Amino acid sequence: MIAKKVLGNIGEIKSCEYLESAGYMIVEKNFRCAFGEIDIIAKREDIICFVEVKTRAGSSYGEPQESVNPLKTARIRNTASYYLGLKNLNSFEVSFDVISIKVSGKKLQMEHFKNCF
């Protein structure tokens, strides 16, 4: 079994690779402040995307994206608001995305939910 932190790191690396191949530019990874953390901040055209990555090695606790609950989305929104003000990016359109990754052996299944909260 893969350790939780290692699994999370794999998910974030694979998510960045996927986003870059889809035309996104990675702006920041693991942005932290008093409000919370955002896994990936990316830009595509005139949209700033705040991406939460959820990676799981099984489905006994449900689908990875199901763990992005209202409390988590509120934290991400507050953190994103802080980030936009800090970087003077309030004029940009934003998207809140979730990348769900399931790992089974050497197989990886990824799903990108765009602007989902």
N, C-alpha and C positions, 0 to 999 in steps of 0.2 A: 504494500500500500504506500502511496506517495504522501509525504508530509503535506499538511495543509498549506504552509507557506510556500513550499516548492511548487505545489499545484497552482497556487495563485500567481506565482511568478511566471510559470509557463503560460498561463492564460493571458497575462498582460503582454508578454512578448509576442505570442501568436496574434493577439488582437491588434497590436501596433503594426505587425507585418501585414495583416489583412487590410487595415485602414489605409496604410501607405499604398498598397497595391490597388486600392479603390479610389485613389486620388486625393486622400486626405494628407495634410501636413501635421505631424505630431508637434504640438507646441510645448506641452509639459506632460510629465508623468508623475503620478503620486503627489499632486499638489495638496499641501496640508496647511490648515490655519485653525483658529480657535473654533470655527463652526463645523469642521469635519475634513474629509478627504475626498478628492476626486481622482479616480484611477488614471484617466487619460483625458487630456484636453487637446482637441484637434481642430483644424480649420480646413474648410472646404469652400471655395469661392468666398462668399461674404457671410458664412455661417460659422459660428463657434460651437463646436460639439463637446458637450460634457458627457463622457462615457464611463459608465459603471460596468466593470467586468466581473462576471460571476462564473466561477469554474468549479465543477464538481466531478468526482470520480465515480459517482453512482447516482441512482435516482431514488434512494430510500428516503430522502428528505424532500422529494419533489424536484421539479425542474429548477435549474439554477436561477432563472429570471424571476421565479416566484418569491425569492428571498428579498427582492427589492420592494419593501413594504412602504406604507405611507410615512413612517418615521424616517426611513432611509432616504426617500425622495425629498422630504423636507430638508434634511441635512445637506443633501447635494444641491438643492436650489439655493439655500442660504450661503453655502460655500461658493457656488457659482456667482451669486450676486456680489459677494465680497471680491472675488477674483476680477470680475468685470470692472468694478470700481477701481480696484488697485491698479489695473493695467490700462485704465481709461478706454475701455472697449464697450461702453454702454450703448453705442450706436449700432452694434452688430446684432444681427438676428442670432438666436440661440436654438440649439436642439439638445434635448436630454435623451441620450441613447443608452441602451443596455446591450452588451454582448454576452450571450450565454454560451458557455462551452462545457461540453460533456466529454470526459476522457475515459476511454475503456481500452485498457492495454496500450497499444500503440496507435489506436484510432482516436481521432479528435473530431467532434461534431460541433460546429459553430453556427450560431444564429444571431443576426444583428437586428435589433428592434430599434427603429429610428423614431425619434421624437415621441417617445412613448409615455412621458409624464410631464 
